[in-house]
Amino acid sequence: MTEGQQAAAEPVGPTDPLEPWPDTVSWQPVSRDLIWVELVQLGVTMVVLIGGVAIGWALVGHWLFGLAMAGLLLLLGWRIPVIIRAVRAWGYAERDNDLLVRHGLLVRRLSIVPYARMQFVDVTAGPLERAFNLATVQLHTAAAASDARVPGLRPAEAARLRDRLTALGEDRAEGL
């Protein structure tokens, strides 16, 4: 077999069986503004925790409060780059018969939701998401464990995706 024939015989697509994200799919990323939403949530949580530890340290003066403060600051320094990478890992793809949703860094997760199995689609936006002009599309199926969500979408894209998923689910006549 020549080199050209051998190259043509090799499979196209992911060669790693543990790679859950097919290369043959056109992935749509979520908005990078989701990074800011996650960072603000982290910041608020850390202010409360660090404030509580600081008050305890000021009142009691025990060295363990200093250790707890250092631990929280290390956690904050580690969590910021993790949030940035985690948001970049989110994506979704619309195929003919199903919706693919991917996310995760250490544990990669690929959810494949057939349009025919969807029962309803929610679009939600909390106060912080609205401040950054974002929304989340939540897909509900008969099996509670198979629900998928796509955070960090612009409201217009979330509405378009909701309407498209609803129409495809009705066309398939099993779900919506």
C-alpha positions in Angstrom: 0.0 0.0 0.0 1.4 3.4 -0.9 1.6 6.3 1.5 -1.3 8.1 -0.3 -3.5 5.0 -0.1 -2.6 4.5 3.6 -3.5 8.1 4.4 -6.8 7.8 2.6 -7.6 4.6 4.5 -7.2 6.3 7.9 -10.4 7.3 9.7 -11.5 10.9 9.6 -12.6 12.5 12.9 -11.4 12.0 16.4 -9.0 9.2 16.7 -9.0 9.3 20.5 -12.0 7.2 21.8 -12.0 9.3 24.9 -12.4 12.6 23.0 -16.1 13.4 23.5 -16.3 16.4 21.1 -16.6 15.4 17.5 -14.5 17.5 15.1 -17.2 17.1 12.4 -19.6 19.4 14.2 -19.7 23.2 13.8 -19.6 24.3 17.5 -21.1 27.6 18.6 -19.3 29.3 21.5 -21.2 31.0 24.3 -20.6 34.7 24.9 -17.3 35.7 26.6 -19.4 38.0 28.8 -20.3 34.9 30.8 -16.7 35.1 32.2 -17.6 38.4 33.8 -20.8 37.0 35.2 -18.9 34.1 36.8 -16.1 36.4 38.0 -18.6 38.7 39.7 -20.3 35.8 41.4 -16.9 34.6 42.6 -16.0 38.0 43.8 -19.1 38.5 45.8 -18.7 35.0 47.4 -15.0 35.7 48.2 -15.8 39.2 49.7 -18.2 37.6 52.1 -15.9 34.7 53.0 -12.7 36.9 53.4 -14.7 39.5 55.3 -16.0 36.9 57.7 -12.4 35.5 58.2 -11.0 39.0 58.6 -13.6 39.8 61.3 -12.9 36.6 63.1 -9.1 37.2 62.9 -9.6 40.8 64.3 -11.8 39.6 67.1 -9.9 36.4 68.1 -6.4 36.9 66.7 -5.7 33.2 66.3 -3.2 32.2 63.6 -5.7 29.8 62.0 -7.6 32.8 60.7 -4.5 34.0 58.9 -4.1 30.5 57.4 -7.7 30.6 56.3 -7.2 34.0 54.8 -4.2 32.7 52.8 -6.2 29.7 51.7 -9.0 31.8 50.4 -6.6 34.1 48.5 -5.0 31.0 47.0 -8.4 29.6 46.0 -9.3 33.0 44.4 -6.0 33.0 42.4 -6.6 29.5 41.2 -10.3 29.9 40.5 -10.0 33.0 38.2 -8.1 31.2 35.3 -10.3 28.1 35.8 -13.4 30.2 35.2 -12.0 31.7 32.1 -11.0 28.3 30.7 -14.3 26.7 31.7 -16.4 29.4 29.9 -14.3 28.9 26.8 -15.1 25.1 27.0 -18.9 25.7 26.7 -20.4 25.2 23.3 -23.4 23.9 21.5 -24.1 22.6 18.0 -27.4 22.1 16.2 -27.6 19.0 14.0 -30.5 17.6 12.0 -31.9 15.4 14.8 -30.3 16.5 18.0 -28.6 19.3 19.9 -25.1 18.8 21.3 -23.9 20.7 24.4 -20.3 20.4 25.6 -18.6 21.7 28.6 -16.0 20.8 31.2 -12.2 21.0 31.6 -11.1 18.1 33.8 -14.2 16.1 33.2 -15.5 16.8 29.7 -19.2 16.3 29.2 -21.1 16.0 25.9 -24.8 16.0 26.2 -26.8 14.9 23.1 -30.4 15.8 23.3 -32.6 14.4 20.5 -35.2 17.0 19.4 -37.9 14.3 19.6 -37.2 13.7 23.3 -37.5 17.3 24.5 -40.6 18.2 26.5 -40.1 21.9 26.9 -37.5 24.6 26.6 -36.9 27.4 29.2 -35.1 30.7 28.6 -34.0 32.3 31.9 -31.9 35.3 32.9 -31.2 36.3 36.4 -30.3 39.8 37.5 -26.6 39.4 36.9 -27.1 37.8 33.5 -29.5 40.6 32.5 -26.9 43.2 33.6 -24.5 41.6 31.0 -27.3 41.0 28.4 -27.2 37.2 28.6 -29.7 34.4 29.0 -29.6 30.6 29.6 -31.5 28.1 27.5 -32.6 25.1 29.6 -33.8 21.9 27.8 -36.1 19.5 29.7 -36.6 15.9 28.7 -38.5 13.0 30.3 -35.4 11.8 32.0 -34.4 14.4 34.7 -30.7 13.4 34.4 -30.6 14.2 30.7 -31.6 17.9 31.0 -29.0 20.2 29.3 -28.4 23.9 29.5 -26.7 26.5 27.3 -25.6 29.5 29.4 -24.2 32.8 28.2 -26.3 33.4 25.1 -27.5 36.8 23.9 -31.3 37.1 24.4 -32.0 37.2 20.7 -29.9 34.0 20.1 -31.6 32.3 23.2 -35.0 33.2 21.7 -34.0 31.9 18.3 -32.7 28.7 19.7 -35.8 28.2 21.9 -38.1 28.7 18.9 -36.0 26.4 16.7 -35.9 23.7 19.3 -39.6 24.0 19.9 -40.4 23.8 16.2 -38.1 20.8 15.7 -39.6 19.1 18.7 -43.1 19.6 17.4 -42.0 18.3 13.9 -40.7 15.1 15.5 -44.1 14.7 17.3 -42.8 13.0 20.4 -41.7 15.8 22.6 -42.8 19.4 22.6 
